[in-house]
Amino acid sequence: MAQRSNTSRRKRRPDTNPRKKRRIVYKFKEDEIVDYKDIALLRKFMSDRGKIRSRRVTGLTPRRQREIAIAIKNAREMALLPYTAQRRS
Amino acid sequence: MRSYELMVIHRYDMAEPDVRAAVEEVEKAITDRDGVVKDTDFWGKRRFAYDIEHMTEGYYSVIIFDGDVELQNVLDRSLALLDSVVRHKIIRKDA
């Protein structure tokens, strides 16, 4: 998708390609507080294996990414979310 | 006074009335030390996302309360010593 003519040898930086849609869109309200108990929301920012999705993928602001990451870690401690996904069947 | 949220997980092999009593005991411990219990939410039995000490489920309850730092310290310490409590977490709601 969206091949650029690569005459230059520079490595293409995927996160700067505006044509590529990769963002998991979730709009936070201004005064919204990220709650570690809101598992359905936090799951949106995790991979199937249970890893926290990177900022590049989520497209969150630094503040929100930080809040989400902390919330996921808190939820993990209370066994609400997995550290790793269980073995695949 | 600060606003806190406490989550406690009790052992799965307890009877539900016992767990409710245990939660009430925690509430009492809060009020005894000049804390104010704002809200208590008993979730009931819930499956863990992963095994904890060979257990796969536990009783979750959430208590929102106001109290001093001292109260939070006491709660944290005494809950850690209780065998009926698998895990607990105290989060500051403000700040």
N, CA and C atoms of all chains as a GROMACS GRO file, in nm:
protein
  552
    1MET      N    1   0.081  -0.120   0.000
    1MET     CA    2   0.000   0.000   0.000
    1MET      C    3   0.085   0.126   0.000
    2ALA      N    4   0.043   0.221  -0.076
    2ALA     CA    5   0.106   0.353  -0.079
    2ALA      C    6   0.258   0.346  -0.098
    3GLN      N    7   0.297   0.284  -0.207
    3GLN     CA    8   0.440   0.272  -0.234
    3GLN      C    9   0.497   0.406  -0.279
    4ARG      N   10   0.603   0.439  -0.216
    4ARG     CA   11   0.670   0.562  -0.258
    4ARG      C   12   0.788   0.524  -0.345
    5SER      N   13   0.816   0.605  -0.441
    5SER     CA   14   0.934   0.575  -0.523
    5SER      C   15   1.057   0.600  -0.439
    6ASN      N   16   1.126   0.491  -0.410
    6ASN     CA   17   1.239   0.501  -0.319
    6ASN      C   18   1.369   0.516  -0.395
    7THR      N   19   1.388   0.637  -0.446
    7THR     CA   20   1.513   0.662  -0.514
    7THR      C   21   1.624   0.680  -0.412
    8SER      N   22   1.588   0.742  -0.302
    8SER     CA   23   1.687   0.757  -0.196
    8SER      C   24   1.693   0.629  -0.115
    9ARG      N   25   1.805   0.608  -0.050
    9ARG     CA   26   1.824   0.487   0.028
    9ARG      C   27   1.767   0.497   0.169
   10ARG      N   28   1.718   0.616   0.200
   10ARG     CA   29   1.673   0.634   0.339
   10ARG      C   30   1.562   0.537   0.372
   11LYS      N   31   1.573   0.484   0.488
   11LYS     CA   32   1.474   0.388   0.534
   11LYS      C   33   1.342   0.461   0.556
   12ARG      N   34   1.238   0.402   0.508
   12ARG     CA   35   1.108   0.464   0.523
   12ARG      C   36   1.061   0.455   0.668
   13ARG      N   37   1.027   0.568   0.722
   13ARG     CA   38   0.978   0.565   0.861
   13ARG      C   39   0.826   0.547   0.857
   14PRO      N   40   0.780   0.431   0.904
   14PRO     CA   41   0.638   0.400   0.891
   14PRO      C   42   0.547   0.495   0.968
   15ASP      N   43   0.600   0.553   1.074
   15ASP     CA   44   0.511   0.635   1.156
   15ASP      C   45   0.493   0.775   1.101
   16THR      N   46   0.561   0.804   0.991
   16THR     CA   47   0.543   0.937   0.937
   16THR      C   48   0.463   0.935   0.807
   17ASN      N   49   0.422   0.816   0.768
   17ASN     CA   50   0.344   0.805   0.646
   17ASN      C   51   0.198   0.840   0.676
   18PRO      N   52   0.154   0.955   0.624
   18PRO     CA   53   0.020   0.999   0.661
   18PRO      C   54  -0.090   0.917   0.594
   19ARG      N   55  -0.055   0.846   0.490
   19ARG     CA   56  -0.159   0.773   0.419
   19ARG      C   57  -0.195   0.642   0.485
   20LYS      N   58  -0.105   0.598   0.571
   20LYS     CA   59  -0.129   0.469   0.635
   20LYS      C   60  -0.215   0.487   0.760
   21LYS      N   61  -0.326   0.419   0.760
   21LYS     CA   62  -0.416   0.428   0.876
   21LYS      C   63  -0.382   0.318   0.973
   22ARG      N   64  -0.340   0.353   1.090
   22ARG     CA   65  -0.302   0.249   1.185
   22ARG      C   66  -0.353   0.280   1.324
   23ARG      N   67  -0.424   0.386   1.339
   23ARG     CA   68  -0.459   0.430   1.473
   23ARG      C   69  -0.586   0.362   1.523
   24ILE      N   70  -0.577   0.316   1.644
   24ILE     CA   71  -0.696   0.268   1.711
   24ILE      C   72  -0.764   0.391   1.765
   25VAL      N   73  -0.874   0.426   1.708
   25VAL     CA   74  -0.931   0.554   1.746
   25VAL      C   75  -1.015   0.541   1.872
   26TYR      N   76  -0.974   0.613   1.970
   26TYR     CA   77  -1.060   0.631   2.086
   26TYR      C   78  -1.044   0.773   2.133
   27LYS      N   79  -1.155   0.843   2.136
   27LYS     CA   80  -1.150   0.984   2.176
   27LYS      C   81  -1.178   0.995   2.324
   28PHE      N   82  -1.078   1.050   2.395
   28PHE     CA   83  -1.099   1.074   2.537
   28PHE      C   84  -1.166   1.209   2.557
   29LYS      N   85  -1.258   1.212   2.650
   29LYS     CA   86  -1.314   1.342   2.687
   29LYS      C   87  -1.211   1.413   2.774
   30GLU      N   88  -1.221   1.545   2.774
   30GLU     CA   89  -1.122   1.627   2.841
   30GLU      C   90  -1.099   1.586   2.988
   31ASP      N   91  -1.210   1.563   3.059
   31ASP     CA   92  -1.197   1.539   3.203
   31ASP      C   93  -1.208   1.391   3.237
   32GLU      N   94  -1.195   1.307   3.136
   32GLU     CA   95  -1.210   1.164   3.159
   32GLU      C   96  -1.090   1.111   3.239
   33ILE      N   97  -1.120   1.025   3.333
   33ILE     CA   98  -1.014   0.964   3.413
   33ILE      C   99  -1.005   0.817   3.374
   34VAL      N  100  -0.885   0.776   3.340
   34VAL     CA  101  -0.865   0.637   3.301
   34VAL      C  102  -0.871   0.549   3.426
   35ASP      N  103  -0.962   0.453   3.423
   35ASP     CA  104  -0.984   0.368   3.540
   35ASP      C  105  -0.928   0.228   3.512
   36TYR      N  106  -0.852   0.176   3.609
   36TYR     CA  107  -0.792   0.044   3.586
   36TYR      C  108  -0.896  -0.066   3.590
   37LYS      N  109  -1.018  -0.035   3.634
   37LYS     CA  110  -1.124  -0.136   3.638
   37LYS      C  111  -1.198  -0.146   3.506
   38ASP      N  112  -1.179  -0.049   3.419
   38ASP     CA  113  -1.247  -0.048   3.290
   38ASP      C  114  -1.172  -0.137   3.190
   39ILE      N  115  -1.191  -0.267   3.206
   39ILE     CA  116  -1.112  -0.362   3.130
   39ILE      C  117  -1.143  -0.356   2.981
   40ALA      N  118  -1.269  -0.333   2.950
   40ALA     CA  119  -1.308  -0.329   2.809
   40ALA      C  120  -1.232  -0.219   2.735
   41LEU      N  121  -1.216  -0.106   2.802
   41LEU     CA  122  -1.142   0.005   2.741
   41LEU      C  123  -0.993  -0.028   2.729
   42LEU      N  124  -0.938  -0.081   2.837
   42LEU     CA  125  -0.794  -0.108   2.838
   42LEU      C  126  -0.756  -0.214   2.734
   43ARG      N  127  -0.847  -0.309   2.712
   43ARG     CA  128  -0.822  -0.415   2.615
   43ARG      C  129  -0.798  -0.358   2.476
   44LYS      N  130  -0.862  -0.245   2.448
   44LYS     CA  131  -0.845  -0.183   2.317
   44LYS      C  132  -0.700  -0.142   2.292
   45PHE      N  133  -0.626  -0.122   2.401
   45PHE     CA  134  -0.489  -0.076   2.388
   45PHE      C  135  -0.389  -0.188   2.413
   46MET      N  136  -0.437  -0.312   2.402
   46MET     CA  137  -0.350  -0.427   2.419
   46MET      C  138  -0.357  -0.516   2.296
   47SER      N  139  -0.248  -0.588   2.273
   47SER     CA  140  -0.249  -0.685   2.164
   47SER      C  141  -0.320  -0.812   2.210
   48ASP      N  142  -0.341  -0.904   2.119
   48ASP     CA  143  -0.407  -1.029   2.154
   48ASP      C  144  -0.326  -1.106   2.257
   49ARG      N  145  -0.195  -1.086   2.253
   49ARG     CA  146  -0.109  -1.158   2.346
   49ARG      C  147  -0.104  -1.091   2.483
   50GLY      N  148  -0.166  -0.976   2.493
   50GLY     CA  149  -0.171  -0.910   2.622
   50GLY      C  150  -0.068  -0.801   2.640
   51LYS      N  151   0.005  -0.771   2.533
   51LYS     CA  152   0.106  -0.666   2.545
   51LYS      C  153   0.041  -0.528   2.527
   52ILE      N  154   0.102  -0.431   2.591
   52ILE     CA  155   0.053  -0.294   2.576
   52ILE      C  156   0.094  -0.242   2.439
   53ARG      N  157  -0.001  -0.190   2.366
   53ARG     CA  158   0.029  -0.137   2.233
   53ARG      C  159   0.111  -0.009   2.244
   54SER      N  160   0.202   0.004   2.151
   54SER     CA  161   0.291   0.119   2.155
   54SER      C  162   0.216   0.246   2.118
   55ARG      N  163   0.276   0.354   2.159
   55ARG     CA  164   0.224   0.487   2.129
   55ARG      C  165   0.203   0.507   1.979
   56ARG      N  166   0.297   0.449   1.903
   56ARG     CA  167   0.290   0.463   1.758
   56ARG      C  168   0.163   0.400   1.704
   57VAL      N  169   0.124   0.291   1.765
   57VAL     CA  170   0.006   0.220   1.718
   57VAL      C  171  -0.122   0.285   1.770
   58THR      N  172  -0.120   0.321   1.895
   58THR     CA  173  -0.243   0.374   1.955
   58THR      C  174  -0.269   0.518   1.914
   59GLY      N  175  -0.163   0.592   1.887
   59GLY     CA  176  -0.179   0.731   1.849
   59GLY      C  177  -0.229   0.818   1.962
   60LEU      N  178  -0.203   0.776   2.085
   60LEU     CA  179  -0.250   0.854   2.199
   60LEU      C  180  -0.154   0.968   2.231
   61THR      N  181  -0.206   1.065   2.303
   61THR     CA  182  -0.120   1.172   2.351
   61THR      C  183  -0.030   1.115   2.459
   62PRO      N  184   0.086   1.178   2.485
   62PRO     CA  185   0.177   1.125   2.587
   62PRO      C  186   0.107   1.104   2.720
   63ARG      N  187   0.024   1.199   2.758
   63ARG     CA  188  -0.045   1.188   2.886
   63ARG      C  189  -0.137   1.065   2.888
   64ARG      N  190  -0.214   1.050   2.785
   64ARG     CA  191  -0.310   0.940   2.782
   64ARG      C  192  -0.239   0.804   2.774
   65GLN      N  193  -0.133   0.799   2.696
   65GLN     CA  194  -0.058   0.674   2.685
   65GLN      C  195  -0.004   0.632   2.821
   66ARG      N  196   0.044   0.731   2.894
   66ARG     CA  197   0.099   0.706   3.027
   66ARG      C  198  -0.010   0.655   3.120
   67GLU      N  199  -0.125   0.722   3.116
   67GLU     CA  200  -0.236   0.682   3.202
   67GLU      C  201  -0.284   0.541   3.170
   68ILE      N  202  -0.294   0.514   3.040
   68ILE     CA  203  -0.339   0.381   2.996
   68ILE      C  204  -0.241   0.275   3.042
   69ALA      N  205  -0.112   0.302   3.024
   69ALA     CA  206  -0.010   0.202   3.060
   69ALA      C  207  -0.014   0.173   3.209
   70ILE      N  208  -0.027   0.278   3.290
   70ILE     CA  209  -0.032   0.258   3.435
   70ILE      C  210  -0.158   0.181   3.473
   71ALA      N  211  -0.270   0.216   3.410
   71ALA     CA  212  -0.397   0.149   3.440
   71ALA      C  213  -0.388   0.000   3.406
   72ILE      N  214  -0.326  -0.031   3.292
   72ILE     CA  215  -0.313  -0.171   3.253
   72ILE      C  216  -0.227  -0.246   3.354
   73LYS      N  217  -0.121  -0.182   3.400
   73LYS     CA  218  -0.033  -0.248   3.496
   73LYS      C  219  -0.104  -0.270   3.629
   74ASN      N  220  -0.185  -0.174   3.670
   74ASN     CA  221  -0.263  -0.192   3.793
   74ASN      C  222  -0.363  -0.306   3.776
   75ALA      N  223  -0.429  -0.308   3.662
   75ALA     CA  224  -0.528  -0.413   3.636
   75ALA      C  225  -0.461  -0.551   3.634
   76ARG      N  226  -0.338  -0.555   3.583
   76ARG     CA  227  -0.265  -0.682   3.580
   76ARG      C  228  -0.237  -0.731   3.720
   77GLU      N  229  -0.198  -0.640   3.807
   77GLU     CA  230  -0.167  -0.680   3.945
   77GLU      C  231  -0.288  -0.741   4.013
   78MET      N  232  -0.406  -0.692   3.978
   78MET     CA  233  -0.526  -0.745   4.040
   78MET      C  234  -0.588  -0.858   3.957
   79ALA      N  235  -0.513  -0.911   3.866
   79ALA     CA  236  -0.556  -1.025   3.783
   79ALA      C  237  -0.681  -0.996   3.702
   80LEU      N  238  -0.701  -0.869   3.669
   80LEU     CA  239  -0.813  -0.834   3.583
   80LEU      C  240  -0.773  -0.848   3.436
   81LEU      N  241  -0.644  -0.828   3.412
   81LEU     CA  242  -0.591  -0.844   3.277
   81LEU      C  243  -0.470  -0.936   3.285
   82PRO      N  244  -0.442  -1.008   3.178
   82PRO     CA  245  -0.328  -1.100   3.180
   82PRO      C  246  -0.196  -1.028   3.156
   83TYR      N  247  -0.089  -1.084   3.211
   83TYR     CA  248   0.046  -1.037   3.176
   83TYR      C  249   0.081  -1.089   3.037
   84THR      N  250   0.048  -1.214   3.017
   84THR     CA  251   0.065  -1.276   2.886
   84THR      C  252  -0.060  -1.358   2.857
   85ALA      N  253  -0.087  -1.374   2.729
   85ALA     CA  254  -0.202  -1.456   2.694
   85ALA      C  255  -0.172  -1.601   2.725
   86GLN      N  256  -0.274  -1.676   2.761
   86GLN     CA  257  -0.255  -1.818   2.786
   86GLN      C  258  -0.220  -1.887   2.654
   87ARG      N  259  -0.157  -2.001   2.667
   87ARG     CA  260  -0.114  -2.075   2.548
   87ARG      C  261  -0.231  -2.092   2.450
   88ARG      N  262  -0.192  -2.083   2.324
   88ARG     CA  263  -0.295  -2.093   2.220
   88ARG      C  264  -0.337  -2.238   2.201
   89SER      N  265  -0.462  -2.256   2.168
   89SER     CA  266  -0.511  -2.394   2.149
   89SER      C  267  -0.506  -2.430   2.001
   90MET      N  268  -0.746   1.477   5.482
   90MET     CA  269  -0.821   1.362   5.431
   90MET      C  270  -0.800   1.347   5.281
   91ARG      N  271  -0.779   1.223   5.246
   91ARG     CA  272  -0.762   1.195   5.104
   91ARG      C  273  -0.864   1.093   5.060
   92SER      N  274  -0.886   1.090   4.931
   92SER     CA  275  -0.983   0.998   4.875
   92SER      C  276  -0.910   0.875   4.821
   93TYR      N  277  -0.954   0.760   4.867
   93TYR     CA  278  -0.888   0.636   4.824
   93TYR      C  279  -0.988   0.538   4.766
   94GLU      N  280  -0.934   0.447   4.690
   94GLU     CA  281  -1.016   0.336   4.642
   94GLU      C  282  -0.940   0.208   4.676
   95LEU      N  283  -1.011   0.119   4.744
   95LEU     CA  284  -0.948  -0.005   4.787
   95LEU      C  285  -1.013  -0.122   4.715
   96MET      N  286  -0.930  -0.206   4.655
   96MET     CA  287  -0.983  -0.328   4.595
   96MET      C  288  -0.925  -0.447   4.670
   97VAL      N  289  -1.012  -0.538   4.709
   97VAL     CA  290  -0.968  -0.656   4.784
   97VAL      C  291  -1.015  -0.781   4.711
   98ILE      N  292  -0.928  -0.879   4.707
   98ILE     CA  293  -0.966  -1.009   4.653
   98ILE      C  294  -0.961  -1.110   4.767
   99HIS      N  295  -1.073  -1.173   4.792
   99HIS     CA  296  -1.079  -1.276   4.896
   99HIS      C  297  -1.072  -1.415   4.832
  100ARG      N  298  -1.034  -1.509   4.914
  100ARG     CA  299  -1.018  -1.647   4.865
  100ARG      C  300  -1.150  -1.703   4.810
  101TYR      N  301  -1.136  -1.784   4.707
  101TYR     CA  302  -1.254  -1.840   4.642
  101TYR      C  303  -1.326  -1.942   4.730
  102ASP      N  304  -1.252  -2.006   4.823
  102ASP     CA  305  -1.313  -2.116   4.899
  102ASP      C  306  -1.390  -2.067   5.022
  103MET      N  307  -1.406  -1.937   5.034
  103MET     CA  308  -1.489  -1.885   5.142
  103MET      C  309  -1.635  -1.883   5.098
  104ALA      N  310  -1.725  -1.890   5.196
  104ALA     CA  311  -1.867  -1.876   5.164
  104ALA      C  312  -1.897  -1.729   5.143
  105GLU      N  313  -1.991  -1.702   5.054
  105GLU     CA  314  -2.016  -1.561   5.020
  105GLU      C  315  -2.055  -1.476   5.141
  106PRO      N  316  -2.140  -1.526   5.231
  106PRO     CA  317  -2.174  -1.443   5.350
  106PRO      C  318  -2.050  -1.408   5.432
  107ASP      N  319  -1.955  -1.502   5.439
  107ASP     CA  320  -1.831  -1.476   5.513
  107ASP      C  321  -1.751  -1.365   5.449
  108VAL      N  322  -1.750  -1.365   5.316
  108VAL     CA  323  -1.675  -1.263   5.245
  108VAL      C  324  -1.739  -1.127   5.270
  109ARG      N  325  -1.872  -1.124   5.262
  109ARG     CA  326  -1.942  -0.998   5.288
  109ARG      C  327  -1.913  -0.948   5.430
  110ALA      N  328  -1.909  -1.041   5.523
  110ALA     CA  329  -1.877  -1.003   5.661
  110ALA      C  330  -1.736  -0.948   5.670
  111ALA      N  331  -1.644  -1.012   5.597
  111ALA     CA  332  -1.505  -0.967   5.598
  111ALA      C  333  -1.493  -0.826   5.541
  112VAL      N  334  -1.572  -0.799   5.435
  112VAL     CA  335  -1.570  -0.666   5.375
  112VAL      C  336  -1.625  -0.563   5.474
  113GLU      N  337  -1.732  -0.604   5.544
  113GLU     CA  338  -1.789  -0.513   5.644
  113GLU      C  339  -1.689  -0.483   5.754
  114GLU      N  340  -1.608  -0.583   5.785
  114GLU     CA  341  -1.505  -0.564   5.886
  114GLU      C  342  -1.404  -0.458   5.842
  115VAL      N  343  -1.370  -0.464   5.714
  115VAL     CA  344  -1.278  -0.364   5.659
  115VAL      C  345  -1.342  -0.225   5.669
  116GLU      N  346  -1.470  -0.218   5.634
  116GLU     CA  347  -1.541  -0.090   5.644
  116GLU      C  348  -1.537  -0.037   5.787
  117LYS      N  349  -1.556  -0.129   5.880
  117LYS     CA  350  -1.556  -0.090   6.020
  117LYS      C  351  -1.418  -0.038   6.060
  118ALA      N  352  -1.316  -0.107   6.011
  118ALA     CA  353  -1.179  -0.064   6.042
  118ALA      C  354  -1.154   0.078   5.990
  119ILE      N  355  -1.217   0.110   5.877
  119ILE     CA  356  -1.202   0.244   5.820
  119ILE      C  357  -1.272   0.348   5.908
  120THR      N  358  -1.397   0.319   5.942
  120THR     CA  359  -1.473   0.417   6.023
  120THR      C  360  -1.414   0.431   6.162
  121ASP      N  361  -1.358   0.322   6.215
  121ASP     CA  362  -1.297   0.329   6.347
  121ASP      C  363  -1.181   0.426   6.353
  122ARG      N  364  -1.114   0.439   6.238
  122ARG     CA  365  -0.999   0.530   6.234
  122ARG      C  366  -1.034   0.660   6.164
  123ASP      N  367  -1.156   0.705   6.188
  123ASP     CA  368  -1.204   0.835   6.138
  123ASP      C  369  -1.207   0.845   5.987
  124GLY      N  370  -1.222   0.732   5.922
  124GLY     CA  371  -1.239   0.735   5.777
  124GLY      C  372  -1.387   0.739   5.742
  125VAL      N  373  -1.417   0.776   5.619
  125VAL     CA  374  -1.555   0.780   5.574
  125VAL      C  375  -1.571   0.688   5.454
  126VAL      N  376  -1.655   0.586   5.470
  126VAL     CA  377  -1.680   0.495   5.358
  126VAL      C  378  -1.782   0.559   5.266
  127LYS      N  379  -1.743   0.582   5.140
  127LYS     CA  380  -1.831   0.651   5.046
  127LYS      C  381  -1.918   0.551   4.971
  128ASP      N  382  -1.856   0.442   4.932
  128ASP     CA  383  -1.929   0.349   4.848
  128ASP      C  384  -1.862   0.212   4.855
  129THR      N  385  -1.943   0.107   4.856
  129THR     CA  386  -1.888  -0.028   4.854
  129THR      C  387  -1.952  -0.105   4.741
  130ASP      N  388  -1.869  -0.168   4.665
  130ASP     CA  389  -1.918  -0.243   4.551
  130ASP      C  390  -1.868  -0.387   4.563
  131PHE      N  391  -1.960  -0.478   4.583
  131PHE     CA  392  -1.923  -0.618   4.592
  131PHE      C  393  -1.943  -0.684   4.456
  132TRP      N  394  -1.835  -0.724   4.394
  132TRP     CA  395  -1.844  -0.778   4.258
  132TRP      C  396  -1.885  -0.925   4.258
  133GLY      N  397  -1.852  -0.995   4.364
  133GLY     CA  398  -1.877  -1.138   4.366
  133GLY      C  399  -1.760  -1.214   4.309
  134LYS      N  400  -1.786  -1.341   4.278
  134LYS     CA  401  -1.678  -1.425   4.231
  134LYS      C  402  -1.640  -1.389   4.089
  135ARG      N  403  -1.512  -1.388   4.063
  135ARG     CA  404  -1.462  -1.350   3.932
  135ARG      C  405  -1.340  -1.433   3.899
  136ARG      N  406  -1.331  -1.471   3.774
  136ARG     CA  407  -1.218  -1.551   3.730
  136ARG      C  408  -1.094  -1.462   3.713
  137PHE      N  409  -0.979  -1.512   3.757
  137PHE     CA  410  -0.855  -1.436   3.741
  137PHE      C  411  -0.807  -1.442   3.597
  138ALA      N  412  -0.732  -1.341   3.559
  138ALA     CA  413  -0.674  -1.342   3.425
  138ALA      C  414  -0.557  -1.441   3.418
  139TYR      N  415  -0.505  -1.475   3.535
  139TYR     CA  416  -0.398  -1.575   3.543
  139TYR      C  417  -0.406  -1.637   3.682
  140ASP      N  418  -0.343  -1.751   3.702
  140ASP     CA  419  -0.352  -1.818   3.831
  140ASP      C  420  -0.272  -1.745   3.938
  141ILE      N  421  -0.331  -1.732   4.055
  141ILE     CA  422  -0.259  -1.677   4.169
  141ILE      C  423  -0.253  -1.786   4.275
  142GLU      N  424  -0.136  -1.828   4.308
  142GLU     CA  425  -0.116  -1.934   4.408
  142GLU      C  426  -0.210  -2.052   4.383
  143HIS      N  427  -0.216  -2.094   4.260
  143HIS     CA  428  -0.296  -2.208   4.216
  143HIS      C  429  -0.446  -2.185   4.230
  144MET      N  430  -0.485  -2.061   4.246
  144MET     CA  431  -0.628  -2.030   4.249
  144MET      C  432  -0.666  -1.968   4.115
  145THR      N  433  -0.788  -1.998   4.072
  145THR     CA  434  -0.829  -1.944   3.943
  145THR      C  435  -0.938  -1.839   3.955
  146GLU      N  436  -0.993  -1.824   4.074
  146GLU     CA  437  -1.097  -1.723   4.091
  146GLU      C  438  -1.096  -1.669   4.234
  147GLY      N  439  -1.167  -1.560   4.253
  147GLY     CA  440  -1.172  -1.499   4.384
  147GLY      C  441  -1.287  -1.400   4.393
  148TYR      N  442  -1.316  -1.357   4.515
  148TYR     CA  443  -1.422  -1.259   4.536
  148TYR      C  444  -1.363  -1.118   4.532
  149TYR      N  445  -1.415  -1.038   4.442
  149TYR     CA  446  -1.367  -0.900   4.430
  149TYR      C  447  -1.462  -0.804   4.502
  150SER      N  448  -1.405  -0.708   4.570
  150SER     CA  449  -1.487  -0.600   4.624
  150SER      C  450  -1.409  -0.470   4.620
  151VAL      N  451  -1.480  -0.362   4.599
  151VAL     CA  452  -1.419  -0.230   4.588
  151VAL      C  453  -1.482  -0.137   4.691
  152ILE      N  454  -1.398  -0.074   4.771
  152ILE     CA  455  -1.446   0.022   4.871
  152ILE      C  456  -1.385   0.158   4.841
  153ILE      N  457  -1.471   0.257   4.826
  153ILE     CA  458  -1.422   0.394   4.807
  153ILE      C  459  -1.438   0.466   4.939
  154PHE      N  460  -1.329   0.524   4.987
  154PHE     CA  461  -1.336   0.588   5.118
  154PHE      C  462  -1.244   0.710   5.126
  155ASP      N  463  -1.273   0.794   5.225
  155ASP     CA  464  -1.186   0.907   5.257
  155ASP      C  465  -1.115   0.874   5.387
  156GLY      N  466  -0.990   0.915   5.395
  156GLY     CA  467  -0.918   0.889   5.519
  156GLY      C  468  -0.781   0.952   5.517
  157ASP      N  469  -0.714   0.944   5.629
  157ASP     CA  470  -0.580   1.001   5.639
  157ASP      C  471  -0.477   0.900   5.588
  158VAL      N  472  -0.358   0.950   5.571
  158VAL     CA  473  -0.248   0.866   5.522
  158VAL      C  474  -0.224   0.750   5.619
  159GLU      N  475  -0.234   0.783   5.747
  159GLU     CA  476  -0.212   0.684   5.852
  159GLU      C  477  -0.306   0.564   5.835
  160LEU      N  478  -0.433   0.595   5.810
  160LEU     CA  479  -0.534   0.491   5.791
  160LEU      C  480  -0.497   0.403   5.672
  161GLN      N  481  -0.454   0.466   5.566
  161GLN     CA  482  -0.416   0.392   5.446
  161GLN      C  483  -0.301   0.297   5.476
  162ASN      N  484  -0.204   0.346   5.554
  162ASN     CA  485  -0.089   0.263   5.589
  162ASN      C  486  -0.132   0.142   5.672
  163VAL      N  487  -0.219   0.168   5.769
  163VAL     CA  488  -0.266   0.060   5.857
  163VAL      C  489  -0.342  -0.044   5.777
  164LEU      N  490  -0.430   0.003   5.690
  164LEU     CA  491  -0.510  -0.089   5.607
  164LEU      C  492  -0.419  -0.175   5.520
  165ASP      N  493  -0.324  -0.109   5.457
  165ASP     CA  494  -0.234  -0.178   5.366
  165ASP      C  495  -0.159  -0.290   5.439
  166ARG      N  496  -0.114  -0.258   5.559
  166ARG     CA  497  -0.036  -0.353   5.636
  166ARG      C  498  -0.122  -0.470   5.683
  167SER      N  499  -0.239  -0.437   5.739
  167SER     CA  500  -0.321  -0.544   5.797
  167SER      C  501  -0.383  -0.633   5.689
  168LEU      N  502  -0.415  -0.575   5.574
  168LEU     CA  503  -0.472  -0.658   5.466
  168LEU      C  504  -0.367  -0.755   5.413
  169ALA      N  505  -0.242  -0.711   5.412
  169ALA     CA  506  -0.135  -0.796   5.362
  169ALA      C  507  -0.115  -0.917   5.453
  170LEU      N  508  -0.151  -0.900   5.580
  170LEU     CA  509  -0.129  -1.008   5.676
  170LEU      C  510  -0.244  -1.107   5.681
  171LEU      N  511  -0.360  -1.067   5.627
  171LEU     CA  512  -0.476  -1.155   5.632
  171LEU      C  513  -0.463  -1.270   5.534
  172ASP      N  514  -0.484  -1.392   5.583
  172ASP     CA  515  -0.475  -1.507   5.495
  172ASP      C  516  -0.595  -1.518   5.401
  173SER      N  517  -0.707  -1.461   5.445
  173SER     CA  518  -0.828  -1.471   5.362
  173SER      C  519  -0.822  -1.376   5.242
  174VAL      N  520  -0.727  -1.283   5.246
  174VAL     CA  521  -0.714  -1.188   5.136
  174VAL      C  522  -0.602  -1.233   5.042
  175VAL      N  523  -0.641  -1.256   4.918
  175VAL     CA  524  -0.542  -1.298   4.819
  175VAL      C  525  -0.456  -1.180   4.776
  176ARG      N  526  -0.524  -1.071   4.743
  176ARG     CA  527  -0.454  -0.951   4.700
  176ARG      C  528  -0.537  -0.827   4.733
  177HIS      N  529  -0.469  -0.716   4.746
  177HIS     CA  530  -0.543  -0.592   4.766
  177HIS      C  531  -0.465  -0.478   4.704
  178LYS      N  532  -0.536  -0.370   4.677
  178LYS     CA  533  -0.471  -0.254   4.616
  178LYS      C  534  -0.541  -0.128   4.661
  179ILE      N  535  -0.462  -0.030   4.700
  179ILE     CA  536  -0.519   0.099   4.739
  179ILE      C  537  -0.471   0.205   4.640
  180ILE      N  538  -0.568   0.273   4.581
  180ILE     CA  539  -0.537   0.374   4.480
  180ILE      C  540  -0.588   0.509   4.529
  181ARG      N  541  -0.511   0.611   4.506
  181ARG     CA  542  -0.558   0.745   4.541
  181ARG      C  543  -0.648   0.798   4.431
  182LYS      N  544  -0.767   0.841   4.473
  182LYS     CA  545  -0.863   0.885   4.372
  182LYS      C  546  -0.836   1.028   4.325
  183ASP      N  547  -0.797   1.115   4.418
  183ASP     CA  548  -0.764   1.252   4.377
  183ASP      C  549  -0.619   1.256   4.328
  184ALA      N  550  -0.568   1.372   4.310
  184ALA     CA  551  -0.430   1.392   4.264
  184ALA      C  552  -0.408   1.356   4.117
   0.00000   0.00000   0.00000
